[in-house]
Structures are given as structure tokens and as C-alpha cells.
Amino acid sequence: MEIVAFGVQADERSLLEKAFDGHHQVRCLDVFLNRDTAPIAHGYEVVSTSVNDDLSAEVLQTLAAGGTKMVAQRSTGFNNIDLEAAADLGLTIGRVSSYSPYAVAEFAWALALAVNRRLVRAANRTRNFDFRLDGLMGRDLRGRTAGVVGTGRIGEAFTRIAHGFGMNLLGCDLVENPECVALGMRYVPRERLFAEADLITLHVPLVGDTRHLVDAAALAAMKDDAILINSSRGGLVDTAALVETLKAGRLTGVGLDVYEEEAGLFFFDKSLDVMDDDILARLMTFANVLVTSHQAYFTEEAVGQIITTTVANVEDHLAGRTSEHMLVTRGQLPAAAR
């Protein structure tokens, strides 16, 4: 059987082809799935997608009409998929429930250290042979407070690194992680975490209750010299409110690997285009802000695990099996996903 995969990155292609070799043929496309490209999938029973593909009801209807029966998403996040529409169409939707938590946690720390020690500004200066230290002063993290919003596998990995730095640990989650508690983490209400933490990092999924988790009120509660890191989902942060906060001269640094309107921007070369996203354009003007293009997950280990799970999801679908990775199974939507 031949599978079509949308939104395949150049470094991902060989891994994807190798993983399916001996099982199925895979047609790898660098274009993303949307209403215009959905007809390409006509005749393919299985379609594989990335987190920035559009799997709205309209696109799913086009896929189903063309004979698609399964969508195998190569990511943990699935906020781009209309699950109820998929269930109504009788589709099977698989995702990757988990992969290397260290990939994202380590990248979140890379962002935190970079904005704290002004590494981008310093590197740009030295390339121009400007070796002054003006404006490059950072802070020791030892003895300061890290606030971890979401203490699952990624949040726990971030916490372990923070513990290694000798930081005080605050956590916020629906359920306490005993591994984090053992490291000395104190669980507090979200409002207290925002108010007391020197470094705040987000590791929760994007659902209705977490959209704009960091809004104007949360930003106002933060210390003027706090550092904010988001390597989870762009919609967790109200970016317009963040811009206003930065314009007021608040926050020592912000590291963002995700952006709430990143679809159609991230993973593309827009260097020759006029940037018509005024909020993102303004955000990029702040010297204390570092934006990367959703690459926290992008390590050999993590991508390898993502692809291995994707192959397993396809095999489960063809064999009529279900697993923890299935969000919708032949039109059946689990109660927890509704």
C-alpha cells in the first residue's frame, strides 16, 4: 500500500522512508495539507500529517470523499484536527502520545539560557567585531525560582535540569508528579506561580481551558524581570498582550518556539515576503525576545520515536487494532476526547 505524507521536513524524509521500507511505500510531500492540497490525497487510504497541517471538517470531508480511512498524525498535539468531524466521517485518527521529553525540555532550557545571557545579541555583535559587554549582563539562576506549568514527562525533565541548577521549584498542574515533589517542587495555584517565579516555562497541551493561559492578567502578575518560555503550543500565550507587556519595558526575556498564528508561517521560507502579521513583526523587534520555528522536538531521537509510533499506528489500523495513540477509531470517539 502507498501512503501519502504531508508537511515532511527535509531531515525527516529519509527517516520516514526507511521506517516504512519493507512495509509500505510512502510518498513524502513538503507541502502542507489544507483545502487546496487535500485533493492530492485522493485514492490514498492512509494520510500522514504534521501538527501544522489543516485537518478541519472541510479538509477531512475531502479526504474521506477521496477514499482516505486513516489519518496518522506525526505529533503529540492534535488541536489542528476536528475530531468530531472525523468521527462523523468514520475516519480513524492516530497520533504520537509521547516521544523523547528531553528534546523539548532541553530546548526550553536553551531558550531560557540564551535570553538570560543575551547570547543572540552577543553573537551578532562579535560577528561585527564589536566586543563590548554593554547590555549583555545576565543573572545567576542558582537560588532563583523556576515555575513549571505542566509537570508531565516534559515538565519533569525540565524540573530535573532546574534542580541541577540549584533553583527553587514551583509547579502547577491538575495532578502532582511525585518525581517533581521528590526534587523539592512545591505545587501552588497558577496565580502564585506567575507572581513568584523568576523563570516560567509552559508544558501543557492546548485545549479550551488552556488557551491564552498567559493572558494580560497573568503577565501583569509576573515580576518585571521574569523570563517566560513557551515550547509547547502558541495558543497558550496571548501574543498581543505579550507585546504590550514588552512595550512597557517589562520581562527580562522571552523565548518562544511556538506562536499562536504560526500556521502558514513556520516551516516556510518567508524571507522574501512582506510580513503581514503585525503582531509577530512587532514581537521580533524586541532585543530580549528570541523566536524559533517550532523546532524543540526536532532531534534524531524524538523524530525517530515519532516515526516509529506512526508506523505502528498505521499497522494497527490495517489490522483492526486500537491503542493509546488512537484519538478516533473507525468513527468511534472516546468519551475523554469529546
Secondary structure, 3 states (H helix, E strand, C coil): CEEEECCCCHHHHHHHHHHHCCCCEEEECCCCCCCCCHHHHCCCCEEEECCCCCECHHHHHHHHHCCCCEEEECCCCCCCECHHHHHHCCCEEECCCCCCHHHHHHHHHHHHHHHHCCHHHHHHHHHCCCCCCCCCCCCCCCCCEEEEECCCHHHHHHHHHHHHCCCEEEEECCCCCHHHHHCCCEECCHHHHHHHCCEEEECCCCCCCCCCCECHHHHHHCCCCCEEEECCCHHHECHHHHHHHHHCCCCCEEEECCCCCCCCCCCCCCCCCCCCCHHHHHHCCCCCEEECCCCCCCCHHHHHHHHHHHHHHHHHHHHCCCCCCEEEECCECCHHHC
